[in-house]
Amino acid sequence: LNMILDAYRGLDILAKHPRVDPSRIALMGFSRGGQAVLYASLKRFHRTWNKSGIEFAAYIPFYPDCMTTYQSDAEVADRPIRIFHGTVDDYNPVATCKAYVERLGSTGRDVQLTDYPNASHAFDNPLGSLTPSVVKNAQTVRRCMIREDATGQLINAATGQPFTYNDPCVERDPHVGYDPVATQAARKSVKDLLKTVFKLN
């Protein structure tokens, strides 16, 4: 959530910059940053924290963690949301993102998820190995279901207690790996999206 606040503060600065077109600012992030991008689209957070007077032109999260259900999280900005993910991602599994996208789509939101066969977490990082490798001791909440309760606390849905990274559902040793085919496809999709939302020739 702190990263979302940072994104809004950055938007406030860019919106006032004489060399920046405020209608052509998109938000893109990867992994934890992708999670921040996804939930930065919530209208509730805009009302609370976004003091820029504008909105991002598009939201582009790469392989975000979609394990948390926030209050009013189906009320998102009226801007395109394009999620890019890998089908074999065991760090932030794509299944929960698919469920969230289906829920948003049922309300008529402009949201799409593209998942690439055989792509792992961080599939667009050329420094990664072509064979997915373990990130030793890295934590993943892939077995957790986290929800925001009425008081604003994040709760482990299985226990009803405040979520912590000491909870039994938190696992370790997920994989990351580079997929050049998925990377090329994702880059093209992002470029095409930005050409459209920025109204570029």
Salt bridges, closest charged atoms under 4 A:
ASP12 OD1 - LYS16 NZ 3.40
ASP21 OD2 - ARG24 NE 3.78
GLU55 OE1 - ARG79 NH1 3.88
ASP73 OD1 - ARG103 NH1 2.74
ASP78 OD2 - LYS43 NZ 3.53
ASP78 OD1 - ARG109 NH1 3.27
ASP89 OD2 - HIS85 ND1 3.69
ASP89 OD2 - HIS121 ND1 2.78
ASP90 OD2 - ARG142 NH1 3.76
ASP90 OD2 - HIS175 ND1 2.75
ASP110 OD1 - ARG82 NH2 2.92
ASP115 OD2 - LYS98 NZ 3.18
GLU148 OE2 - ARG44 NH2 2.62
GLU171 OE1 - ARG142 NE 2.72
GLU171 OE1 - ARG143 NE 3.45
ASP173 OD2 - LYS136 NZ 3.46
ASP192 OD2 - LYS188 NZ 2.80
